[in-house]
Amino acid sequence: MIRGMSAVKQNSNQIGRRAVLQSAAVAAGLPLAVRAEDLKTTLDREIRRSQSDYTVYVPKSVDGSSGDNGNEHFLVFEGPDGSMMTVWTQSTAEGAGDHRIMFSRSADDGVTWVEPRRIAGSVRKGEGNQASWGFPLISKTGRIYVVYNQYQGVADYHAQVTGTMDCTYSDDYGKTWSKAGTIPMARSVYDHPDTKYPSNWIVWQRPIRDGQGRWFTGFTRWVSRAVRTAPVVKAPWSDEAVTEFMRFENIDANPRPEDIRISWFASGEKALRIGHGMNPHLSICQEPSLVTLPDGRMFCTLRSMTGYIWYTVSSDGGENWCAPRPMSRKDFGKPVLQPIFCCPIYQMADGRYLLIHHPEFNGVAPGNSGGPKSNRRPAYIALGEFRPKAEQPVWFSESRLLMDNGGNGIGPLNRVDIGGYTSFTTRKGKNVLWHPERKFFLLGKTITPEILAGLTVPAK
């Protein structure tokens, strides 16, 4: 188990694995003691940059040799037994071809976590088809479903995005998991005309319960290369994508994966679109993040390629959505800046909202093909409050720096992003942002009253 921040120095299972160090020492021609000290020192220094309060996972190397340097899509949730649980996507590095879905559990409010176990996907590259972007659903009787994108050996947009919707479940709080099954997924006008290619899709946040208690979520549908609008530059952030929504109708009946029923909304020609900053006919509308408002409406933030966040609202439980529009601090106010990066919104324990975003463009224009990844730090927060009579029903304070890593890269891809692909819990009234720092460490940061102090939302 890992015990708080002190585990970085204490836990040999996470930091000082001798087999990894020995192979690194031999490869480098250096004494083992030097290599061991280098690794431990590096991890200890780097994990402290975000000044986080919880440590969930620390990779066993920094160069990819341990196969666990990519850790992302980090979803922490309260389990049916009262424990904290998490699922995430792990790999040698994002896109390496060995994505796998990991599960871990904490019995003491996130202070210590059991050694994670793989529940789907590759052991290592070349050994089985990878699985990506798992997310949890819990039935009222306590069955834990984990749904994920299962690569089937045929890629359309990309192997980590093209896949069937597969699912495994546990009836004993994660000790054992069922054989995986495939959930039926409706075809779309945005899919490849050849049905041998599965859809291109990602769910990136935990689903929420709708007004009738059914699990509901948004998802990104990447448009097939066979039918998409041509990108304006050769870069992933110029590839066409739309946002749609799905509702899981019968999870509480504990169905087998293949018997799970889904209703689809804002689908096909009704999918949500946001024009690319350099071509309004090219849609870049991605990574929806949902909250429920006090009047029952749903509010959703959206990632775009325009340099700021967009939003949409549903007044009928997510079945219909207004056309996306730029999100401001208040009605007719300043837009909230953001590169092409996730921009989640979460409801806190007191009912107010927390927005995570990245307003510093670091001198690189958001439309520049080489720029977006360099703009994914530092991470800022803004406080949101419900305004029932406003056109935009959630208004926001000015933003405040939450955390940064100084732009120090780590891992095989030398990543510097922070505050992305997060999740949020409000257990026992405590607000915790769980974040995959540089898609490397898995950490948790408490959002204390002191962090929020002085953030004032406009009243009118």
C-alpha positions as MATLAB code, in Angstrom:
seq = 'MIRGMSAVKQNSNQIGRRAVLQSAAVAAGLPLAVRAEDLKTTLDREIRRSQSDYTVYVPKSVDGSSGDNGNEHFLVFEGPDGSMMTVWTQSTAEGAGDHRIMFSRSADDGVTWVEPRRIAGSVRKGEGNQASWGFPLISKTGRIYVVYNQYQGVADYHAQVTGTMDCTYSDDYGKTWSKAGTIPMARSVYDHPDTKYPSNWIVWQRPIRDGQGRWFTGFTRWVSRAVRTAPVVKAPWSDEAVTEFMRFENIDANPRPEDIRISWFASGEKALRIGHGMNPHLSICQEPSLVTLPDGRMFCTLRSMTGYIWYTVSSDGGENWCAPRPMSRKDFGKPVLQPIFCCPIYQMADGRYLLIHHPEFNGVAPGNSGGPKSNRRPAYIALGEFRPKAEQPVWFSESRLLMDNGGNGIGPLNRVDIGGYTSFTTRKGKNVLWHPERKFFLLGKTITPEILAGLTVPAK';
ca = [
       0.000    0.000    0.000;
       0.977    3.627   -0.486;
       0.700    5.874    2.557;
       0.318    9.553    1.694;
       3.220   11.586    0.390;
       5.735    9.762    2.617;
       5.194    6.669    0.467;
       7.400    8.181   -2.224;
      10.416    7.391   -0.023;
       9.102    4.404    1.877;
       7.427    2.079   -0.591;
       9.849   -0.102   -2.510;
       7.016   -1.613   -4.506;
       6.378    1.729   -6.190;
       9.788    3.359   -6.382;
      12.706    1.053   -5.716;
      11.941   -2.055   -7.733;
      15.332   -3.729   -7.884;
      14.775   -5.539  -11.149;
      14.028   -2.282  -12.958;
      16.989   -0.530  -11.384;
      19.377   -3.358  -12.160;
      18.443   -3.381  -15.846;
      18.767    0.404  -16.010;
      22.164    0.282  -14.317;
      23.470   -2.357  -16.681;
      22.219   -0.451  -19.711;
      23.838    2.757  -18.512;
      27.018    1.148  -17.227;
      26.501    2.727  -13.798;
      26.580    1.232  -10.299;
      23.217    0.082   -8.978;
      23.428    2.414   -5.967;
      23.766    5.436   -8.246;
      20.859    4.372  -10.422;
      18.670    3.652   -7.387;
      19.389    7.041   -5.847;
      18.774    8.785   -9.155;
      15.346    7.195   -9.582;
      14.219    7.763   -6.013;
      15.467   11.343   -6.010;
      13.797   12.108   -9.317;
      10.441   10.677   -8.280;
      10.539   12.336   -4.876;
      11.306   15.732   -6.416;
       8.833   15.525   -9.256;
       5.864   14.237   -7.280;
       6.013   17.275   -4.994;
       5.679   19.892   -7.717;
       1.873   20.020   -7.596;
       1.817   20.080   -3.767;
      -0.872   17.411   -3.718;
      -2.255   15.648   -0.658;
      -2.864   12.066   -1.816;
      -0.685    9.598   -3.702;
      -2.507    6.824   -5.554;
       0.125    5.536   -7.978;
       3.810    6.164   -8.700;
       5.396    4.540  -11.791;
       8.330    2.218  -11.275;
      10.628    3.957  -13.775;
      10.828    7.212  -15.703;
      11.996    5.859  -19.064;
       9.218    3.402  -19.903;
      11.225    0.311  -18.993;
       8.640   -0.748  -16.387;
       5.747   -0.340  -18.848;
       3.664    1.803  -16.464;
       4.711    5.391  -17.211;
       1.447    6.371  -18.929;
      -1.355    6.913  -16.369;
      -4.388    8.942  -17.376;
      -8.173    9.148  -17.581;
      -8.114    8.882  -13.774;
     -11.628    8.353  -12.390;
     -12.022    8.104   -8.612;
     -15.442    7.246   -7.171;
     -17.168    6.037   -4.020;
     -17.656    2.291   -4.060;
     -20.843    0.504   -2.992;
     -19.100   -0.785    0.149;
     -18.176    2.728    1.285;
     -14.575    2.475    0.129;
     -12.906    4.748   -2.429;
     -12.265    3.137   -5.808;
     -10.583    4.149   -9.033;
     -10.176    3.022  -12.617;
      -7.669    4.475  -15.057;
      -5.902    3.810  -18.345;
      -2.282    2.730  -17.980;
       0.379    2.115  -20.639;
       4.071    2.464  -21.382;
       3.026    5.878  -22.708;
      -0.131    7.218  -24.295;
      -0.519    5.754  -27.781;
       2.180    3.105  -27.269;
      -0.283    0.342  -28.148;
      -0.416   -1.354  -24.748;
      -3.268    0.504  -23.030;
      -4.902   -1.390  -20.170;
      -7.661   -0.661  -17.642;
      -6.488   -0.685  -14.011;
      -8.520   -0.858  -10.804;
      -7.577   -0.030   -7.224;
      -9.377    0.474   -3.921;
      -8.837    2.454   -0.710;
     -10.488    1.608    2.595;
      -9.298    4.758    4.385;
     -10.618    7.712    2.381;
      -7.847    7.672   -0.203;
      -4.838    7.679    2.126;
      -3.669    4.190    1.145;
      -4.464    2.192   -1.995;
      -4.075   -1.519   -2.679;
      -1.739   -2.651   -5.450;
      -3.718   -2.076   -8.669;
      -4.886   -4.907  -10.869;
      -5.420   -5.032  -14.608;
      -9.042   -5.773  -15.512;
      -8.850   -5.341  -19.298;
      -6.360   -4.682  -22.089;
      -2.733   -5.466  -22.829;
      -0.150   -6.772  -20.388;
       2.447   -5.222  -22.660;
       2.673   -4.201  -26.296;
       2.099   -7.111  -28.641;
       0.286   -9.219  -26.035;
      -3.433   -8.901  -26.732;
      -5.522   -5.986  -27.940;
      -5.363   -2.841  -25.862;
      -8.305   -1.380  -23.934;
      -8.705    2.342  -23.244;
     -10.744    4.948  -21.383;
     -12.673    2.863  -18.835;
     -15.428    4.430  -16.728;
     -17.533    3.065  -13.837;
     -21.266    2.498  -13.403;
     -22.686    1.133  -10.131;
     -26.063   -0.577   -9.830;
     -28.309   -0.028   -6.829;
     -27.472   -3.518   -5.576;
     -23.729   -2.782   -5.657;
     -22.571   -4.377   -8.910;
     -19.635   -2.398  -10.303;
     -19.516   -2.163  -14.078;
     -16.462   -0.817  -15.898;
     -17.146    0.126  -19.519;
     -14.293    0.826  -21.938;
     -13.187    1.149  -25.554;
     -11.911   -2.244  -26.719;
      -9.622   -2.209  -29.741;
     -10.469   -5.092  -32.073;
      -7.400   -4.971  -34.326;
      -8.964   -2.640  -36.919;
      -8.224    1.090  -36.618;
     -10.127    3.869  -38.349;
      -9.259    7.114  -36.571;
      -6.743    5.575  -34.141;
      -6.279    2.276  -32.300;
      -6.950    3.911  -28.922;
     -10.224    5.425  -30.172;
     -11.633    2.902  -32.677;
     -13.250    0.090  -30.737;
     -16.293   -1.713  -29.453;
     -17.968   -0.760  -26.181;
     -16.918   -3.600  -23.900;
     -17.682   -4.145  -20.243;
     -16.678   -6.219  -17.238;
     -18.302   -6.239  -13.808;
     -17.641   -7.197  -10.204;
     -20.103   -8.385   -7.561;
     -17.521   -8.519   -4.751;
     -16.230   -4.927   -4.629;
     -13.469   -5.452   -7.170;
     -11.923   -8.680   -5.860;
     -12.936  -10.614   -8.998;
     -14.211   -9.520  -12.391;
     -16.475  -11.140  -14.947;
     -15.574  -12.196  -18.430;
     -15.845   -9.170  -20.710;
     -18.861   -8.715  -22.954;
     -19.746   -6.246  -25.699;
     -22.510   -3.670  -25.265;
     -24.484   -3.060  -28.490;
     -23.553    0.326  -29.947;
     -25.653    2.100  -32.560;
     -23.965    3.015  -35.848;
     -23.661    6.674  -36.792;
     -23.482    8.730  -39.975;
     -20.036    9.710  -38.665;
     -18.800    6.102  -38.638;
     -16.919    4.409  -41.466;
     -19.376    3.102  -44.104;
     -17.656   -0.286  -43.850;
     -19.079   -1.926  -40.708;
     -15.868   -3.858  -40.076;
     -14.621   -0.614  -38.519;
     -16.075    0.015  -35.038;
     -17.039    3.531  -33.986;
     -14.465    6.124  -32.881;
     -15.504    7.230  -29.382;
     -14.327    8.243  -25.912;
     -16.155    8.787  -22.613;
     -13.772   10.761  -20.440;
     -15.698   11.630  -17.226;
     -17.738    9.608  -14.744;
     -21.396    9.402  -15.763;
     -23.954   11.146  -13.536;
     -27.418   10.057  -12.408;
     -30.225   11.906  -14.194;
     -33.462   13.082  -12.565;
     -34.893    9.564  -12.747;
     -31.765    7.877  -11.410;
     -30.438    6.556  -14.720;
     -26.743    6.815  -15.590;
     -26.109    9.520  -18.181;
     -22.943   10.752  -19.887;
     -21.603   12.654  -22.862;
     -18.959   11.364  -25.218;
     -16.695   12.478  -28.030;
     -17.306   10.830  -31.379;
     -14.347   11.220  -33.697;
     -15.522   11.376  -37.306;
     -14.297    8.535  -39.496;
     -11.484    9.353  -41.879;
     -13.770    8.106  -44.646;
     -16.422   10.815  -44.120;
     -14.778   13.638  -42.174;
     -14.155   17.243  -43.137;
     -10.510   17.595  -44.133;
      -8.276   18.866  -41.273;
      -6.748   22.318  -41.663;
      -3.320   21.111  -40.487;
      -1.781   17.693  -39.967;
      -2.313   17.417  -36.224;
      -4.726   15.488  -33.959;
      -6.333   18.728  -32.741;
      -7.446   19.414  -36.308;
      -9.266   16.088  -36.756;
     -13.048   16.378  -36.850;
     -15.067   15.409  -33.763;
     -18.581   15.946  -32.420;
     -20.239   15.532  -29.011;
     -23.161   13.202  -28.314;
     -24.845   11.757  -25.209;
     -25.976    8.363  -23.980;
     -28.249    7.126  -21.213;
     -27.867    3.660  -19.694;
     -31.420    2.469  -19.202;
     -31.195   -0.721  -17.151;
     -27.972   -0.804  -15.104;
     -29.924   -1.155  -11.854;
     -31.360   -4.461  -13.124;
     -27.805   -5.939  -13.158;
     -27.865   -6.987  -16.830;
     -25.107   -8.902  -18.574;
     -22.950   -6.534  -20.685;
     -24.558   -7.685  -23.928;
     -28.026   -6.931  -22.449;
     -27.267   -3.356  -21.405;
     -29.615   -0.948  -23.172;
     -28.540    2.552  -24.201;
     -30.574    5.485  -25.522;
     -28.678    7.934  -27.725;
     -29.184   11.708  -27.813;
     -27.777   14.573  -29.911;
     -26.756   11.802  -32.282;
     -26.178   11.747  -36.033;
     -27.077   15.033  -37.698;
     -28.132   16.431  -34.296;
     -24.660   15.985  -32.796;
     -23.145   19.090  -31.182;
     -20.575   20.870  -33.329;
     -18.153   23.775  -32.787;
     -16.296   25.236  -35.746;
     -12.493   25.093  -35.826;
     -10.905   28.521  -35.419;
      -9.479   28.299  -38.938;
     -12.424   26.545  -40.648;
     -15.973   26.921  -39.242;
     -17.168   23.964  -41.310;
     -14.760   21.649  -39.463;
     -16.165   20.622  -36.070;
     -13.908   20.358  -33.028;
     -16.409   19.686  -30.227;
     -15.047   17.338  -27.617;
     -14.796   16.094  -24.017;
     -18.145   17.087  -22.487;
     -18.284   17.573  -18.715;
     -21.691   17.511  -17.013;
     -23.315   18.880  -13.870;
     -26.962   19.032  -12.822;
     -28.380   22.428  -11.887;
     -30.731   23.077   -8.930;
     -33.693   23.508  -11.309;
     -33.078   20.102  -12.913;
     -31.373   21.301  -16.083;
     -28.026   19.893  -17.200;
     -25.056   22.179  -17.875;
     -22.169   20.925  -19.998;
     -18.737   22.394  -20.760;
     -17.035   21.540  -24.070;
     -13.487   21.563  -25.429;
     -12.936   23.394  -28.709;
     -10.213   24.656  -31.023;
     -11.166   28.320  -30.710;
      -9.069   29.363  -27.700;
     -11.914   29.331  -25.159;
     -14.460   27.051  -23.484;
     -17.949   26.487  -24.904;
     -21.085   25.280  -23.135;
     -24.525   23.832  -23.783;
     -27.676   23.347  -21.670;
     -30.463   20.741  -21.648;
     -33.876   21.366  -20.118;
     -35.295   17.869  -20.660;
     -32.920   15.490  -18.943;
     -30.296   15.435  -21.679;
     -32.509   14.419  -24.586;
     -32.135   17.770  -26.364;
     -29.389   20.396  -26.128;
     -29.078   24.020  -27.170;
     -26.500   24.950  -29.780;
     -23.064   25.317  -28.126;
     -21.936   28.857  -27.390;
     -18.807   30.459  -25.901;
     -18.739   30.380  -22.102;
     -18.237   33.685  -20.286;
     -17.696   34.769  -16.698;
     -21.298   36.046  -16.788;
     -23.871   36.959  -19.416;
     -22.192   39.091  -22.079;
     -18.925   38.952  -20.139;
     -15.403   37.897  -21.007;
     -14.999   34.394  -22.485;
     -13.079   31.862  -20.415;
      -9.803   31.085  -22.165;
      -8.652   27.542  -22.825;
      -6.417   25.781  -25.383;
      -7.614   22.478  -26.865;
      -7.598   20.670  -23.557;
     -10.249   19.254  -21.254;
     -12.115   21.838  -19.168;
     -14.136   19.959  -16.540;
     -16.754   21.410  -14.253;
     -17.596   19.758  -10.911;
     -20.204   20.361   -8.226;
     -18.650   20.815   -4.783;
     -20.012   19.682   -1.441;
     -21.701   23.055   -0.796;
     -23.493   23.044   -4.178;
     -21.253   25.557   -5.899;
     -19.180   24.623   -8.946;
     -15.468   24.330   -9.667;
     -14.060   24.871  -13.162;
     -10.578   23.646  -14.130;
      -8.923   25.370  -17.087;
      -5.626   26.535  -18.583;
      -5.763   30.208  -19.643;
      -2.046   30.801  -20.230;
      -1.154   30.444  -23.903;
       2.597   30.749  -23.345;
       3.080   32.875  -26.447;
       1.690   30.192  -28.780;
      -1.479   30.941  -30.733;
      -4.221   28.348  -30.199;
      -4.486   27.739  -33.945;
      -0.803   26.961  -34.325;
      -0.217   23.302  -35.231;
       2.684   23.045  -32.802;
       1.109   24.893  -29.915;
      -1.718   23.225  -28.003;
       0.287   20.765  -25.886;
       2.642   23.499  -24.708;
      -0.391   25.378  -23.327;
      -1.558   22.637  -20.955;
      -0.027   24.216  -17.864;
      -0.415   25.799  -15.352;
      -3.853   24.674  -14.089;
      -6.255   27.349  -12.841;
      -9.606   27.206  -11.076;
     -12.671   29.430  -11.187;
     -15.589   29.331   -8.770;
     -19.059   28.927  -10.270;
     -22.518   29.745   -8.924;
     -26.014   29.091  -10.249;
     -27.864   32.065  -11.723;
     -31.408   30.805  -12.441;
     -32.595   33.775  -14.512;
     -29.433   34.202  -16.570;
     -28.965   33.120  -20.170;
     -25.818   31.263  -19.086;
     -27.037   29.583  -15.896;
     -23.629   29.231  -14.211;
     -21.463   32.342  -13.702;
     -17.802   32.279  -12.739;
     -15.283   34.222  -10.693;
     -11.964   35.335  -12.050;
      -9.436   32.510  -12.156;
      -6.740   31.583   -9.656;
      -3.613   29.471  -10.092;
      -4.150   26.012   -8.588;
      -0.985   24.089   -9.475;
       1.960   23.870  -11.841;
       5.017   21.709  -12.433;
       7.344   24.372  -13.806;
       7.272   22.822  -17.268;
       9.551   19.988  -16.159;
       8.906   17.014  -18.405;
       8.821   13.415  -17.229;
       8.274    9.975  -18.707;
       8.992    8.613  -22.204;
       7.001   11.463  -23.814;
       8.494   14.163  -21.552;
       5.007   15.446  -20.747;
       4.400   18.752  -18.943;
       0.581   18.918  -18.763;
      -1.141   19.269  -15.392;
      -4.756   19.346  -14.238;
      -6.074   17.340  -17.183;
      -8.281   14.214  -17.343;
      -9.256   14.627  -13.724;
     -12.099   13.463  -11.497;
     -13.656   14.890   -8.355;
     -15.096   13.550   -5.095;
     -16.991   15.212   -2.260;
     -16.697   12.428    0.301;
     -17.698   13.456    3.864;
     -17.907   17.067    2.729;
     -14.278   17.166    1.578;
     -13.641   18.294   -2.009;
     -10.779   16.435   -3.684;
      -9.528   16.872   -7.240;
      -7.888   13.662   -8.464;
      -5.400   14.324  -11.242;
      -2.923   12.378  -13.409;
       0.026   14.754  -13.108;
       1.821   14.861  -16.470;
      -0.101   11.650  -17.243;
       2.497    9.998  -15.012;
       1.725   10.242  -11.267;
      -1.822    9.679   -9.960;
      -2.457   12.233   -7.198;
      -5.219   13.945   -5.244;
      -5.401   17.574   -4.174;
      -7.846   18.837   -1.559;
      -9.754   21.945   -2.604;
      -9.778   23.681    0.762;
     -11.753   26.765    1.825;
      -8.425   28.629    1.812;
      -7.906   27.829   -1.875;
     -11.367   29.229   -2.674;
     -11.169   32.231   -0.353;
     -11.626   35.546   -2.103;
     -13.016   34.104   -5.341;
     -16.127   36.187   -5.994;
     -18.738   35.348   -8.608;
     -20.490   38.331  -10.235;
     -23.940   38.961   -8.787;
     -25.287   40.743  -11.874;
];
